Amino acid sequence: MVRLTLLLLCLCLVACGPYPRDARDSSDRARESMRVGLSHDPPYVVVRPGAEPSGPEVALIEAFANAHGLHVEWVVDGHEALMGDLVEHRLHMVAGGHAAKSPWTDVSWSRTFLVRDAQGRPAARRIALPPGENAWQLDVDRWLHAQREPSR
């Protein structure tokens, strides 16, 4: 009985590890370069030829990157192509162009966050994240939660 108990204890300890985990190492890969897909979605994501991306979602992503010491590599393309790259883990997140009821059920979604448009009106938004990257999603969601506007 003691041997069985010790064996079960050893098996439990071996199974323990750092959780949550990323299935495809998004957190580690982001330390090299955080690849963010952007599709033009004014006023939240503004992409113009020859200019740096702008808008409140872009600023939010830059703030996340700065808080985590990450370098952002912007990838500008059409929404469908970006979402396909996200599913294939070639991007760390996609901002802009998400419909409230997105047909993309095979990606993960950040928690909802508020940004303000040019007139100062709040808008509920979310960022698409790669599927199965639980540590990455938790890191993004915890940061977004910490940024929420205080109740008035």
N, CA, C and O atoms as a GROMACS GRO file, in nm:
protein
  608
    1MET      N    1   0.082  -0.120   0.000
    1MET     CA    2   0.000   0.000   0.000
    1MET      C    3   0.086   0.126   0.000
    1MET      O    4   0.056   0.223  -0.070
    2VAL      N    5   0.194   0.123   0.079
    2VAL     CA    6   0.284   0.239   0.084
    2VAL      C    7   0.349   0.259  -0.052
    2VAL      O    8   0.364   0.372  -0.098
    3ARG      N    9   0.388   0.151  -0.115
    3ARG     CA   10   0.452   0.162  -0.248
    3ARG      C   11   0.355   0.221  -0.350
    3ARG      O   12   0.392   0.305  -0.431
    4LEU      N   13   0.232   0.175  -0.344
    4LEU     CA   14   0.132   0.227  -0.438
    4LEU      C   15   0.110   0.377  -0.414
    4LEU      O   16   0.100   0.454  -0.510
    5THR      N   17   0.104   0.418  -0.290
    5THR     CA   18   0.086   0.558  -0.257
    5THR      C   19   0.204   0.640  -0.306
    5THR      O   20   0.186   0.747  -0.364
    6LEU      N   21   0.326   0.589  -0.284
    6LEU     CA   22   0.445   0.660  -0.332
    6LEU      C   23   0.448   0.667  -0.484
    6LEU      O   24   0.485   0.770  -0.541
    7LEU      N   25   0.409   0.560  -0.549
    7LEU     CA   26   0.405   0.558  -0.695
    7LEU      C   27   0.305   0.662  -0.747
    7LEU      O   28   0.336   0.737  -0.840
    8LEU      N   29   0.187   0.667  -0.688
    8LEU     CA   30   0.087   0.765  -0.730
    8LEU      C   31   0.134   0.907  -0.703
    8LEU      O   32   0.111   0.996  -0.785
    9LEU      N   33   0.200   0.929  -0.591
    9LEU     CA   34   0.253   1.061  -0.559
    9LEU      C   35   0.358   1.102  -0.662
    9LEU      O   36   0.359   1.216  -0.708
   10CYS      N   37   0.447   1.010  -0.697
   10CYS     CA   38   0.551   1.039  -0.798
   10CYS      C   39   0.488   1.070  -0.933
   10CYS      O   40   0.532   1.163  -1.002
   11LEU      N   41   0.387   0.996  -0.972
   11LEU     CA   42   0.319   1.021  -1.099
   11LEU      C   43   0.251   1.158  -1.100
   11LEU      O   44   0.253   1.228  -1.201
   12CYS      N   45   0.192   1.194  -0.988
   12CYS     CA   46   0.129   1.326  -0.979
   12CYS      C   47   0.232   1.437  -0.990
   12CYS      O   48   0.208   1.538  -1.057
   13LEU      N   49   0.346   1.420  -0.925
   13LEU     CA   50   0.450   1.522  -0.930
   13LEU      C   51   0.509   1.536  -1.069
   13LEU      O   52   0.540   1.646  -1.114
   14VAL      N   53   0.526   1.424  -1.138
   14VAL     CA   54   0.580   1.427  -1.273
   14VAL      C   55   0.483   1.497  -1.368
   14VAL      O   56   0.525   1.568  -1.459
   15ALA      N   57   0.354   1.477  -1.346
   15ALA     CA   58   0.253   1.538  -1.433
   15ALA      C   59   0.241   1.688  -1.410
   15ALA      O   60   0.194   1.761  -1.497
   16CYS      N   61   0.284   1.733  -1.294
   16CYS     CA   62   0.276   1.877  -1.264
   16CYS      C   63   0.380   1.951  -1.346
   16CYS      O   64   0.489   1.900  -1.371
   17GLY      N   65   0.348   2.067  -1.386
   17GLY     CA   66   0.440   2.150  -1.463
   17GLY      C   67   0.385   2.290  -1.468
   17GLY      O   68   0.282   2.319  -1.407
   18PRO      N   69   0.451   2.376  -1.539
   18PRO     CA   70   0.401   2.513  -1.547
   18PRO      C   71   0.271   2.518  -1.628
   18PRO      O   72   0.268   2.478  -1.745
   19TYR      N   73   0.168   2.568  -1.566
   19TYR     CA   74   0.039   2.583  -1.632
   19TYR      C   75  -0.005   2.726  -1.616
   19TYR      O   76   0.028   2.786  -1.514
   20PRO      N   77  -0.074   2.783  -1.707
   20PRO     CA   78  -0.111   2.726  -1.835
   20PRO      C   79   0.008   2.722  -1.930
   20PRO      O   80   0.110   2.788  -1.908
   21ARG      N   81  -0.007   2.644  -2.035
   21ARG     CA   82   0.099   2.629  -2.135
   21ARG      C   83   0.048   2.674  -2.272
   21ARG      O   84  -0.072   2.680  -2.297
   22ASP      N   85   0.144   2.705  -2.358
   22ASP     CA   86   0.112   2.734  -2.498
   22ASP      C   87   0.140   2.609  -2.580
   22ASP      O   88   0.248   2.551  -2.570
   23ALA      N   89   0.044   2.569  -2.660
   23ALA     CA   90   0.063   2.452  -2.744
   23ALA      C   91   0.170   2.475  -2.851
   23ALA      O   92   0.241   2.382  -2.889
   24ARG      N   93   0.181   2.599  -2.900
   24ARG     CA   94   0.275   2.630  -3.008
   24ARG      C   95   0.374   2.741  -2.969
   24ARG      O   96   0.429   2.807  -3.056
   25ASP      N   97   0.398   2.761  -2.840
   25ASP     CA   98   0.502   2.850  -2.788
   25ASP      C   99   0.485   2.998  -2.826
   25ASP      O  100   0.585   3.067  -2.849
   26SER      N  101   0.364   3.047  -2.831
   26SER     CA  102   0.343   3.187  -2.867
   26SER      C  103   0.412   3.283  -2.771
   26SER      O  104   0.471   3.382  -2.815
   27SER      N  105   0.407   3.256  -2.642
   27SER     CA  106   0.470   3.345  -2.545
   27SER      C  107   0.620   3.356  -2.570
   27SER      O  108   0.676   3.466  -2.568
   28ASP      N  109   0.686   3.243  -2.595
   28ASP     CA  110   0.830   3.243  -2.621
   28ASP      C  111   0.862   3.312  -2.754
   28ASP      O  112   0.956   3.390  -2.763
   29ARG      N  113   0.782   3.282  -2.858
   29ARG     CA  114   0.807   3.343  -2.989
   29ARG      C  115   0.784   3.494  -2.987
   29ARG      O  116   0.849   3.567  -3.062
   30ALA      N  117   0.692   3.541  -2.902
   30ALA     CA  118   0.666   3.685  -2.893
   30ALA      C  119   0.786   3.760  -2.838
   30ALA      O  120   0.804   3.878  -2.867
   31ARG      N  121   0.867   3.694  -2.759
   31ARG     CA  122   0.987   3.759  -2.706
   31ARG      C  123   1.087   3.791  -2.817
   31ARG      O  124   1.165   3.885  -2.806
   32GLU      N  125   1.085   3.712  -2.924
   32GLU     CA  126   1.171   3.740  -3.040
   32GLU      C  127   1.111   3.854  -3.122
   32GLU      O  128   1.181   3.949  -3.157
   33SER      N  129   0.983   3.844  -3.154
   33SER     CA  130   0.911   3.948  -3.227
   33SER      C  131   0.762   3.916  -3.218
   33SER      O  132   0.719   3.807  -3.258
   34MET      N  133   0.684   4.009  -3.167
   34MET     CA  134   0.541   3.989  -3.157
   34MET      C  135   0.478   4.034  -3.289
   34MET      O  136   0.474   4.153  -3.320
   35ARG      N  137   0.429   3.937  -3.366
   35ARG     CA  138   0.370   3.965  -3.496
   35ARG      C  139   0.221   3.990  -3.480
   35ARG      O  140   0.146   3.903  -3.435
   36VAL      N  141   0.180   4.111  -3.519
   36VAL     CA  142   0.041   4.153  -3.501
   36VAL      C  143  -0.020   4.187  -3.636
   36VAL      O  144   0.030   4.274  -3.707
   37GLY      N  145  -0.127   4.118  -3.670
   37GLY     CA  146  -0.199   4.146  -3.793
   37GLY      C  147  -0.296   4.262  -3.773
   37GLY      O  148  -0.368   4.268  -3.673
   38LEU      N  149  -0.298   4.351  -3.870
   38LEU     CA  150  -0.388   4.466  -3.866
   38LEU      C  151  -0.467   4.474  -3.996
   38LEU      O  152  -0.411   4.465  -4.105
   39SER      N  153  -0.598   4.491  -3.982
   39SER     CA  154  -0.679   4.524  -4.100
   39SER      C  155  -0.744   4.659  -4.073
   39SER      O  156  -0.789   4.688  -3.962
   40HIS      N  157  -0.749   4.741  -4.177
   40HIS     CA  158  -0.799   4.878  -4.168
   40HIS      C  159  -0.943   4.875  -4.116
   40HIS      O  160  -1.031   4.816  -4.178
   41ASP      N  161  -0.965   4.940  -4.003
   41ASP     CA  162  -1.096   4.940  -3.938
   41ASP      C  163  -1.112   5.071  -3.860
   41ASP      O  164  -1.115   5.071  -3.737
   42PRO      N  165  -1.121   5.185  -3.935
   42PRO     CA  166  -1.128   5.314  -3.867
   42PRO      C  167  -1.254   5.326  -3.782
   42PRO      O  168  -1.358   5.270  -3.818
   43PRO      N  169  -1.249   5.395  -3.671
   43PRO     CA  170  -1.136   5.472  -3.620
   43PRO      C  171  -1.045   5.390  -3.527
   43PRO      O  172  -0.950   5.445  -3.472
   44TYR      N  173  -1.072   5.262  -3.510
   44TYR     CA  174  -1.001   5.181  -3.410
   44TYR      C  175  -0.864   5.135  -3.457
   44TYR      O  176  -0.768   5.132  -3.380
   45VAL      N  177  -0.855   5.098  -3.585
   45VAL     CA  178  -0.728   5.061  -3.647
   45VAL      C  179  -0.721   5.135  -3.780
   45VAL      O  180  -0.804   5.113  -3.869
   46VAL      N  181  -0.622   5.223  -3.792
   46VAL     CA  182  -0.608   5.303  -3.915
   46VAL      C  183  -0.475   5.266  -3.978
   46VAL      O  184  -0.369   5.280  -3.918
   47VAL      N  185  -0.483   5.218  -4.102
   47VAL     CA  186  -0.364   5.178  -4.177
   47VAL      C  187  -0.363   5.257  -4.307
   47VAL      O  188  -0.455   5.249  -4.388
   48ARG      N  189  -0.254   5.335  -4.325
   48ARG     CA  190  -0.238   5.415  -4.448
   48ARG      C  191  -0.103   5.384  -4.508
   48ARG      O  192  -0.005   5.368  -4.434
   49PRO      N  193  -0.095   5.376  -4.640
   49PRO     CA  194   0.035   5.350  -4.704
   49PRO      C  195   0.139   5.455  -4.663
   49PRO      O  196   0.112   5.575  -4.665
   50GLY      N  197   0.256   5.409  -4.628
   50GLY     CA  198   0.366   5.497  -4.594
   50GLY      C  199   0.358   5.560  -4.456
   50GLY      O  200   0.443   5.641  -4.421
   51ALA      N  201   0.260   5.523  -4.377
   51ALA     CA  202   0.245   5.580  -4.242
   51ALA      C  203   0.241   5.468  -4.140
   51ALA      O  204   0.203   5.355  -4.171
   52GLU      N  205   0.279   5.501  -4.020
   52GLU     CA  206   0.269   5.405  -3.910
   52GLU      C  207   0.121   5.380  -3.879
   52GLU      O  208   0.040   5.472  -3.887
   53PRO      N  209   0.084   5.257  -3.842
   53PRO     CA  210  -0.054   5.231  -3.803
   53PRO      C  211  -0.091   5.317  -3.682
   53PRO      O  212  -0.005   5.352  -3.602
   54SER      N  213  -0.219   5.350  -3.672
   54SER     CA  214  -0.265   5.432  -3.560
   54SER      C  215  -0.404   5.387  -3.520
   54SER      O  216  -0.463   5.297  -3.579
   55GLY      N  217  -0.456   5.453  -3.417
   55GLY     CA  218  -0.588   5.421  -3.365
   55GLY      C  219  -0.577   5.366  -3.224
   55GLY      O  220  -0.470   5.322  -3.182
   56PRO      N  221  -0.688   5.368  -3.150
   56PRO     CA  222  -0.684   5.326  -3.011
   56PRO      C  223  -0.646   5.179  -2.990
   56PRO      O  224  -0.582   5.146  -2.891
   57GLU      N  225  -0.684   5.090  -3.081
   57GLU     CA  226  -0.644   4.949  -3.066
   57GLU      C  227  -0.495   4.933  -3.090
   57GLU      O  228  -0.429   4.855  -3.021
   58VAL      N  229  -0.441   5.006  -3.185
   58VAL     CA  230  -0.297   5.003  -3.212
   58VAL      C  231  -0.222   5.053  -3.088
   58VAL      O  232  -0.122   4.993  -3.047
   59ALA      N  233  -0.270   5.162  -3.030
   59ALA     CA  234  -0.206   5.218  -2.910
   59ALA      C  235  -0.213   5.118  -2.794
   59ALA      O  236  -0.117   5.106  -2.718
   60LEU      N  237  -0.324   5.048  -2.781
   60LEU     CA  238  -0.340   4.949  -2.675
   60LEU      C  239  -0.240   4.835  -2.694
   60LEU      O  240  -0.179   4.790  -2.597
   61ILE      N  241  -0.223   4.788  -2.816
   61ILE     CA  242  -0.129   4.679  -2.844
   61ILE      C  243   0.014   4.726  -2.820
   61ILE      O  244   0.096   4.652  -2.765
   62GLU      N  245   0.044   4.848  -2.859
   62GLU     CA  246   0.179   4.902  -2.833
   62GLU      C  247   0.206   4.911  -2.683
   62GLU      O  248   0.316   4.882  -2.637
   63ALA      N  249   0.106   4.952  -2.606
   63ALA     CA  250   0.122   4.960  -2.461
   63ALA      C  251   0.144   4.822  -2.400
   63ALA      O  252   0.226   4.806  -2.310
   64PHE      N  253   0.071   4.722  -2.450
   64PHE     CA  254   0.092   4.584  -2.404
   64PHE      C  255   0.235   4.540  -2.433
   64PHE      O  256   0.303   4.485  -2.346
   65ALA      N  257   0.279   4.565  -2.555
   65ALA     CA  258   0.415   4.526  -2.594
   65ALA      C  259   0.519   4.596  -2.506
   65ALA      O  260   0.613   4.532  -2.459
   66ASN      N  261   0.503   4.726  -2.485
   66ASN     CA  262   0.597   4.801  -2.401
   66ASN      C  263   0.599   4.748  -2.259
   66ASN      O  264   0.706   4.736  -2.198
   67ALA      N  265   0.483   4.716  -2.205
   67ALA     CA  266   0.475   4.664  -2.068
   67ALA      C  267   0.544   4.529  -2.054
   67ALA      O  268   0.588   4.494  -1.945
   68HIS      N  269   0.553   4.455  -2.163
   68HIS     CA  270   0.614   4.322  -2.160
   68HIS      C  271   0.752   4.317  -2.226
   68HIS      O  272   0.812   4.210  -2.239
   69GLY      N  273   0.803   4.434  -2.267
   69GLY     CA  274   0.935   4.439  -2.329
   69GLY      C  275   0.940   4.368  -2.464
   69GLY      O  276   1.041   4.306  -2.498
   70LEU      N  277   0.831   4.376  -2.541
   70LEU     CA  278   0.822   4.307  -2.670
   70LEU      C  279   0.833   4.406  -2.785
   70LEU      O  280   0.789   4.521  -2.775
   71HIS      N  281   0.892   4.360  -2.894
   71HIS     CA  282   0.901   4.439  -3.018
   71HIS      C  283   0.785   4.397  -3.107
   71HIS      O  284   0.766   4.278  -3.131
   72VAL      N  285   0.708   4.494  -3.157
   72VAL     CA  286   0.593   4.465  -3.243
   72VAL      C  287   0.635   4.469  -3.389
   72VAL      O  288   0.700   4.563  -3.434
   73GLU      N  289   0.596   4.367  -3.462
   73GLU     CA  290   0.610   4.363  -3.608
   73GLU      C  291   0.468   4.365  -3.664
   73GLU      O  292   0.394   4.268  -3.651
   74TRP      N  293   0.432   4.477  -3.727
   74TRP     CA  294   0.298   4.492  -3.783
   74TRP      C  295   0.289   4.418  -3.916
   74TRP      O  296   0.379   4.426  -3.999
   75VAL      N  297   0.180   4.346  -3.936
   75VAL     CA  298   0.153   4.274  -4.061
   75VAL      C  299   0.017   4.325  -4.109
   75VAL      O  300  -0.086   4.295  -4.048
   76VAL      N  301   0.017   4.400  -4.218
   76VAL     CA  302  -0.106   4.459  -4.269
   76VAL      C  303  -0.154   4.376  -4.388
   76VAL      O  304  -0.078   4.348  -4.480
   77ASP      N  305  -0.282   4.339  -4.383
   77ASP     CA  306  -0.339   4.258  -4.491
   77ASP      C  307  -0.491   4.261  -4.476
   77ASP      O  308  -0.544   4.329  -4.389
   78GLY      N  309  -0.558   4.187  -4.561
   78GLY     CA  310  -0.703   4.173  -4.550
   78GLY      C  311  -0.738   4.086  -4.430
   78GLY      O  312  -0.658   4.002  -4.387
   79HIS      N  313  -0.855   4.107  -4.378
   79HIS     CA  314  -0.897   4.038  -4.256
   79HIS      C  315  -0.893   3.885  -4.271
   79HIS      O  316  -0.843   3.816  -4.182
   80GLU      N  317  -0.944   3.833  -4.379
   80GLU     CA  318  -0.948   3.688  -4.398
   80GLU      C  319  -0.808   3.627  -4.401
   80GLU      O  320  -0.784   3.524  -4.338
   81ALA      N  321  -0.716   3.690  -4.473
   81ALA     CA  322  -0.578   3.639  -4.480
   81ALA      C  323  -0.512   3.643  -4.342
   81ALA      O  324  -0.442   3.549  -4.305
   82LEU      N  325  -0.534   3.750  -4.267
   82LEU     CA  326  -0.476   3.761  -4.134
   82LEU      C  327  -0.530   3.654  -4.040
   82LEU      O  328  -0.455   3.594  -3.964
   83MET      N  329  -0.660   3.631  -4.046
   83MET     CA  330  -0.719   3.530  -3.958
   83MET      C  331  -0.667   3.390  -3.994
   83MET      O  332  -0.646   3.307  -3.906
   84GLY      N  333  -0.647   3.365  -4.122
   84GLY     CA  334  -0.588   3.237  -4.163
   84GLY      C  335  -0.447   3.221  -4.108
   84GLY      O  336  -0.410   3.113  -4.061
   85ASP      N  337  -0.367   3.330  -4.113
   85ASP     CA  338  -0.232   3.325  -4.057
   85ASP      C  339  -0.236   3.307  -3.905
   85ASP      O  340  -0.148   3.242  -3.848
   86LEU      N  341  -0.336   3.363  -3.840
   86LEU     CA  342  -0.349   3.346  -3.695
   86LEU      C  343  -0.378   3.200  -3.660
   86LEU      O  344  -0.318   3.146  -3.567
   87VAL      N  345  -0.468   3.138  -3.733
   87VAL     CA  346  -0.500   2.997  -3.709
   87VAL      C  347  -0.376   2.910  -3.728
   87VAL      O  348  -0.358   2.810  -3.657
   88GLU      N  349  -0.291   2.947  -3.820
   88GLU     CA  350  -0.167   2.871  -3.847
   88GLU      C  351  -0.051   2.913  -3.757
   88GLU      O  352   0.062   2.868  -3.776
   89HIS      N  353  -0.079   2.998  -3.658
   89HIS     CA  354   0.020   3.044  -3.559
   89HIS      C  355   0.135   3.124  -3.620
   89HIS      O  356   0.247   3.122  -3.568
   90ARG      N  357   0.107   3.195  -3.730
   90ARG     CA  358   0.208   3.284  -3.788
   90ARG      C  359   0.195   3.426  -3.732
   90ARG      O  360   0.281   3.511  -3.758
   91LEU      N  361   0.088   3.451  -3.656
   91LEU     CA  362   0.066   3.580  -3.592
   91LEU      C  363   0.035   3.556  -3.444
   91LEU      O  364  -0.010   3.449  -3.406
   92HIS      N  365   0.060   3.658  -3.363
   92HIS     CA  366   0.030   3.650  -3.220
   92HIS      C  367  -0.107   3.708  -3.186
   92HIS      O  368  -0.168   3.672  -3.086
   93MET      N  369  -0.155   3.798  -3.271
   93MET     CA  370  -0.288   3.856  -3.252
   93MET      C  371  -0.328   3.928  -3.380
   93MET      O  372  -0.244   3.960  -3.465
   94VAL      N  373  -0.458   3.952  -3.393
   94VAL     CA  374  -0.513   4.028  -3.506
   94VAL      C  375  -0.609   4.131  -3.449
   94VAL      O  376  -0.696   4.099  -3.367
   95ALA      N  377  -0.594   4.255  -3.494
   95ALA     CA  378  -0.682   4.364  -3.452
   95ALA      C  379  -0.748   4.426  -3.574
   95ALA      O  380  -0.690   4.432  -3.682
   96GLY      N  381  -0.870   4.472  -3.554
   96GLY     CA  382  -0.943   4.540  -3.660
   96GLY      C  383  -1.024   4.445  -3.744
   96GLY      O  384  -0.981   4.333  -3.774
   97GLY      N  385  -1.143   4.489  -3.783
   97GLY     CA  386  -1.225   4.415  -3.878
   97GLY      C  387  -1.309   4.304  -3.820
   97GLY      O  388  -1.371   4.230  -3.896
   98HIS      N  389  -1.314   4.289  -3.689
   98HIS     CA  390  -1.391   4.180  -3.630
   98HIS      C  391  -1.538   4.220  -3.615
   98HIS      O  392  -1.570   4.322  -3.554
   99ALA      N  393  -1.624   4.139  -3.671
   99ALA     CA  394  -1.767   4.161  -3.653
   99ALA      C  395  -1.806   4.114  -3.512
   99ALA      O  396  -1.740   4.028  -3.454
  100ALA      N  397  -1.913   4.170  -3.460
  100ALA     CA  398  -1.960   4.131  -3.327
  100ALA      C  399  -1.986   3.981  -3.320
  100ALA      O  400  -1.957   3.917  -3.218
  101LYS      N  401  -2.040   3.925  -3.427
  101LYS     CA  402  -2.063   3.780  -3.432
  101LYS      C  403  -1.974   3.723  -3.542
  101LYS      O  404  -2.021   3.689  -3.650
  102SER      N  405  -1.846   3.713  -3.511
  102SER     CA  406  -1.748   3.667  -3.609
  102SER      C  407  -1.770   3.521  -3.645
  102SER      O  408  -1.802   3.439  -3.559
  103PRO      N  409  -1.753   3.488  -3.773
  103PRO     CA  410  -1.763   3.348  -3.813
  103PRO      C  411  -1.638   3.267  -3.775
  103PRO      O  412  -1.636   3.145  -3.791
  104TRP      N  413  -1.534   3.334  -3.726
  104TRP     CA  414  -1.410   3.267  -3.692
  104TRP      C  415  -1.421   3.201  -3.555
  104TRP      O  416  -1.391   3.260  -3.452
  105THR      N  417  -1.466   3.076  -3.557
  105THR     CA  418  -1.484   3.001  -3.432
  105THR      C  419  -1.361   2.918  -3.397
  105THR      O  420  -1.354   2.862  -3.287
  106ASP      N  421  -1.263   2.910  -3.488
  106ASP     CA  422  -1.144   2.830  -3.461
  106ASP      C  423  -1.026   2.913  -3.412
  106ASP      O  424  -0.913   2.866  -3.413
  107VAL      N  425  -1.052   3.037  -3.368
  107VAL     CA  426  -0.950   3.120  -3.305
  107VAL      C  427  -0.996   3.146  -3.161
  107VAL      O  428  -1.111   3.119  -3.126
  108SER      N  429  -0.906   3.197  -3.082
  108SER     CA  430  -0.943   3.240  -2.947
  108SER      C  431  -0.967   3.390  -2.951
  108SER      O  432  -0.920   3.460  -3.041
  109TRP      N  433  -1.040   3.439  -2.854
  109TRP     CA  434  -1.071   3.581  -2.848
  109TRP      C  435  -1.030   3.636  -2.713
  109TRP      O  436  -1.048   3.570  -2.610
  110SER      N  437  -0.973   3.755  -2.714
  110SER     CA  438  -0.939   3.821  -2.588
  110SER      C  439  -1.068   3.856  -2.515
  110SER      O  440  -1.178   3.853  -2.571
  111ARG      N  441  -1.051   3.890  -2.390
  111ARG     CA  442  -1.164   3.945  -2.316
  111ARG      C  443  -1.204   4.077  -2.383
  111ARG      O  444  -1.122   4.140  -2.449
  112THR      N  445  -1.327   4.116  -2.368
  112THR     CA  446  -1.375   4.242  -2.424
  112THR      C  447  -1.312   4.358  -2.348
  112THR      O  448  -1.299   4.354  -2.226
  113PHE      N  449  -1.272   4.459  -2.422
  113PHE     CA  450  -1.215   4.578  -2.361
  113PHE      C  451  -1.278   4.701  -2.423
  113PHE      O  452  -1.338   4.692  -2.531
  114LEU      N  453  -1.267   4.814  -2.357
  114LEU     CA  454  -1.324   4.938  -2.408
  114LEU      C  455  -1.215   5.027  -2.464
  114LEU      O  456  -1.109   5.044  -2.402
  115VAL      N  457  -1.240   5.084  -2.580
  115VAL     CA  458  -1.157   5.190  -2.634
  115VAL      C  459  -1.252   5.304  -2.670
  115VAL      O  460  -1.373   5.285  -2.681
  116ARG      N  461  -1.196   5.421  -2.688
  116ARG     CA  462  -1.278   5.537  -2.721
  116ARG      C  463  -1.253   5.579  -2.865
  116ARG      O  464  -1.140   5.577  -2.914
  117ASP      N  465  -1.360   5.617  -2.932
  117ASP     CA  466  -1.346   5.665  -3.069
  117ASP      C  467  -1.305   5.812  -3.067
  117ASP      O  468  -1.281   5.868  -2.960
  118ALA      N  469  -1.297   5.874  -3.184
  118ALA     CA  470  -1.251   6.013  -3.194
  118ALA      C  471  -1.341   6.110  -3.119
  118ALA      O  472  -1.296   6.218  -3.078
  119GLN      N  473  -1.467   6.075  -3.099
  119GLN     CA  474  -1.560   6.161  -3.025
  119GLN      C  475  -1.564   6.127  -2.877
  119GLN      O  476  -1.641   6.186  -2.801
  120GLY      N  477  -1.481   6.033  -2.834
  120GLY     CA  478  -1.475   5.997  -2.693
  120GLY      C  479  -1.578   5.895  -2.649
  120GLY      O  480  -1.591   5.867  -2.530
  121ARG      N  481  -1.652   5.840  -2.743
  121ARG     CA  482  -1.753   5.740  -2.709
  121ARG      C  483  -1.686   5.604  -2.689
  121ARG      O  484  -1.599   5.566  -2.768
  122PRO      N  485  -1.725   5.531  -2.584
  122PRO     CA  486  -1.664   5.400  -2.562
  122PRO      C  487  -1.719   5.296  -2.659
  122PRO      O  488  -1.836   5.300  -2.697
  123ALA      N  489  -1.634   5.205  -2.697
  123ALA     CA  490  -1.674   5.094  -2.784
  123ALA      C  491  -1.613   4.966  -2.729
  123ALA      O  492  -1.495   4.961  -2.696
  124ALA      N  493  -1.695   4.862  -2.719
  124ALA     CA  494  -1.647   4.732  -2.674
  124ALA      C  495  -1.579   4.662  -2.791
  124ALA      O  496  -1.638   4.648  -2.899
  125ARG      N  497  -1.456   4.619  -2.771
  125ARG     CA  498  -1.378   4.556  -2.877
  125ARG      C  499  -1.312   4.430  -2.823
  125ARG      O  500  -1.314   4.405  -2.702
  126ARG      N  501  -1.253   4.351  -2.912
  126ARG     CA  502  -1.174   4.235  -2.872
  126ARG      C  503  -1.071   4.206  -2.978
  126ARG      O  504  -1.083   4.249  -3.093
  127ILE      N  505  -0.969   4.132  -2.939
  127ILE     CA  506  -0.858   4.098  -3.028
  127ILE      C  507  -0.860   3.948  -3.052
  127ILE      O  508  -0.884   3.870  -2.959
  128ALA      N  509  -0.836   3.907  -3.175
  128ALA     CA  510  -0.827   3.764  -3.207
  128ALA      C  511  -0.689   3.713  -3.168
  128ALA      O  512  -0.587   3.778  -3.193
  129LEU      N  513  -0.687   3.596  -3.105
  129LEU     CA  514  -0.564   3.534  -3.059
  129LEU      C  515  -0.553   3.393  -3.116
  129LEU      O  516  -0.655   3.333  -3.151
  130PRO      N  517  -0.432   3.338  -3.126
  130PRO     CA  518  -0.418   3.205  -3.183
  130PRO      C  519  -0.481   3.098  -3.093
  130PRO      O  520  -0.479   3.110  -2.971
  131PRO      N  521  -0.537   2.993  -3.154
  131PRO     CA  522  -0.602   2.889  -3.075
  131PRO      C  523  -0.502   2.806  -2.995
  131PRO      O  524  -0.390   2.779  -3.040
  132GLY      N  525  -0.542   2.766  -2.876
  132GLY     CA  526  -0.463   2.673  -2.795
  132GLY      C  527  -0.345   2.733  -2.722
  132GLY      O  528  -0.267   2.661  -2.660
  133GLU      N  529  -0.329   2.866  -2.729
  133GLU     CA  530  -0.215   2.930  -2.665
  133GLU      C  531  -0.260   2.987  -2.530
  133GLU      O  532  -0.277   3.108  -2.515
  134ASN      N  533  -0.279   2.899  -2.433
  134ASN     CA  534  -0.342   2.934  -2.307
  134ASN      C  535  -0.259   3.032  -2.224
  134ASN      O  536  -0.316   3.124  -2.166
  135ALA      N  537  -0.128   3.014  -2.216
  135ALA     CA  538  -0.045   3.107  -2.139
  135ALA      C  539  -0.047   3.245  -2.204
  135ALA      O  540  -0.058   3.346  -2.135
  136TRP      N  541  -0.037   3.249  -2.336
  136TRP     CA  542  -0.040   3.375  -2.410
  136TRP      C  543  -0.174   3.446  -2.387
  136TRP      O  544  -0.177   3.565  -2.358
  137GLN      N  545  -0.284   3.372  -2.401
  137GLN     CA  546  -0.416   3.430  -2.382
  137GLN      C  547  -0.432   3.483  -2.239
  137GLN      O  548  -0.484   3.593  -2.220
  138LEU      N  549  -0.387   3.408  -2.142
  138LEU     CA  550  -0.399   3.453  -2.003
  138LEU      C  551  -0.319   3.580  -1.980
  138LEU      O  552  -0.365   3.670  -1.910
  139ASP      N  553  -0.200   3.589  -2.039
  139ASP     CA  554  -0.117   3.709  -2.026
  139ASP      C  555  -0.187   3.830  -2.087
  139ASP      O  556  -0.192   3.937  -2.026
  140VAL      N  557  -0.240   3.813  -2.208
  140VAL     CA  558  -0.312   3.923  -2.275
  140VAL      C  559  -0.436   3.963  -2.195
  140VAL      O  560  -0.458   4.081  -2.171
  141ASP      N  561  -0.516   3.865  -2.153
  141ASP     CA  562  -0.639   3.895  -2.080
  141ASP      C  563  -0.613   3.960  -1.944
  141ASP      O  564  -0.685   4.051  -1.904
  142ARG      N  565  -0.512   3.913  -1.874
  142ARG     CA  566  -0.480   3.976  -1.745
  142ARG      C  567  -0.439   4.122  -1.765
  142ARG      O  568  -0.478   4.209  -1.687
  143TRP      N  569  -0.361   4.147  -1.869
  143TRP     CA  570  -0.318   4.285  -1.895
  143TRP      C  571  -0.437   4.371  -1.933
  143TRP      O  572  -0.451   4.484  -1.884
  144LEU      N  573  -0.524   4.320  -2.020
  144LEU     CA  574  -0.644   4.396  -2.059
  144LEU      C  575  -0.732   4.424  -1.938
  144LEU      O  576  -0.786   4.533  -1.923
  145HIS      N  577  -0.745   4.325  -1.851
  145HIS     CA  578  -0.827   4.344  -1.730
  145HIS      C  579  -0.770   4.456  -1.644
  145HIS      O  580  -0.845   4.536  -1.588
  146ALA      N  581  -0.640   4.462  -1.633
  146ALA     CA  582  -0.575   4.565  -1.551
  146ALA      C  583  -0.592   4.705  -1.613
  146ALA      O  584  -0.580   4.805  -1.543
  147GLN      N  585  -0.619   4.712  -1.743
  147GLN     CA  586  -0.632   4.841  -1.812
  147GLN      C  587  -0.774   4.893  -1.814
  147GLN      O  588  -0.798   5.005  -1.861
  148ARG      N  589  -0.868   4.816  -1.766
  148ARG     CA  590  -1.009   4.857  -1.777
  148ARG      C  591  -1.033   4.991  -1.710
  148ARG      O  592  -0.966   5.028  -1.613
  149GLU      N  593  -1.130   5.062  -1.763
  149GLU     CA  594  -1.165   5.193  -1.708
  149GLU      C  595  -1.235   5.174  -1.574
  149GLU      O  596  -1.320   5.086  -1.560
  150PRO      N  597  -1.199   5.256  -1.476
  150PRO     CA  598  -1.269   5.245  -1.347
  150PRO      C  599  -1.416   5.284  -1.360
  150PRO      O  600  -1.453   5.365  -1.446
  151SER      N  601  -1.498   5.228  -1.276
  151SER     CA  602  -1.641   5.261  -1.277
  151SER      C  603  -1.660   5.406  -1.239
  151SER      O  604  -1.587   5.459  -1.155
  152ARG      N  605  -1.756   5.469  -1.300
  152ARG     CA  606  -1.781   5.612  -1.272
  152ARG      C  607  -1.902   5.628  -1.186
  152ARG      O  608  -1.938   5.740  -1.152
   0.00000   0.00000   0.00000
